[in-house]
Amino acid sequence: MKKKMLGLLFLAIMLVLSACSASDEMSESKNSYDEDMGDMESTNEIATEEAENVASDSIQTSNSDDSAEVSTEGAVVETNRMIIHQASLSVNVKELDKAQANIEQKVAQYGGYIVESNVYQEDDQTSSGNMVVRIPEKHFEKFLADAEGQAAKVLERNVTGQDVTEQYVDLQSRVKSKRAVEERLLSFMSKAQKTEDLLKISADLAKVQEEIEVMVGKMKYLENQTSFSTVELLMYENKVVVPEIESKELNTWEKTKKQLANSTNSLLATGSALIIFFIGNLPVLLILALIGLGVYWFVRKRLRHVKKS
């Protein structure tokens, strides 16, 4: 009986010890996870600073190498810099339709694509066109020369470049460090046993993956912007319009008949007005005539009397 009691007591002690051991292991695992997360965050900050330093050093090294090689050999040094080129051309062309067709042909020839194309007809003498195209970086300068070749006169030429090498290198380093964090979180998730731990790790993992997607998207945008250059073309065409001779305005016979009718109508209107005036005012005119005759007779008689005396 005593042996059985001792056996049961020993079994109970073993169960308690195993439970405590499991609890300690879970606590240590959680503490290890928290410590690792803190370490990884600090590692991310350090990696970011290192990435900026590496990017700055790489650019300075590239600059020093470029100046050294150009000064010694006088040759153009190929670099891995990422530069976003943009250009704006404003030109006069002789034929707008023909110039646009040639530009579209060149864009297709160099493997580019048209973003926007518009034509504006301001009046009979002036028309203009606007084109925005994307050209592979290696054909950028050649395309500009071809576009200027279509112009009768170059009104304005503006070329700009933005160096994004440091920004791209920084994103690369950030993505690399975030990938490492993602792998560690996946490893913790596979070992976690409590629902609370799984939820916390899942939330951290989702946040890290979202940050990775944002940075990868920025990298792809920079790659697209540096692999294709943007060129905006403003083309103006001034036409000299010669007025055409309208045969309708040269119909002499019709104009003569019209003028004759107008003259006849004017004479008839004048005659009609005179007849209406005299007949309509006949009583007044007769009275005025009698008065005039009386005055005339009196004056004449007076003059005769004066001569006799």
Secondary structure as UniProt FT lines:
FT   HELIX           2..73
FT   STRAND          83..92
FT   HELIX           96..109
FT   TURN            110..111
FT   STRAND          113..121
FT   STRAND          126..136
FT   HELIX           137..139
FT   HELIX           140..149
FT   STRAND          153..163
FT   HELIX           165..191
FT   HELIX           195..227
FT   STRAND          228..238
FT   HELIX           247..250
FT   HELIX           252..280
FT   HELIX           282..308
//
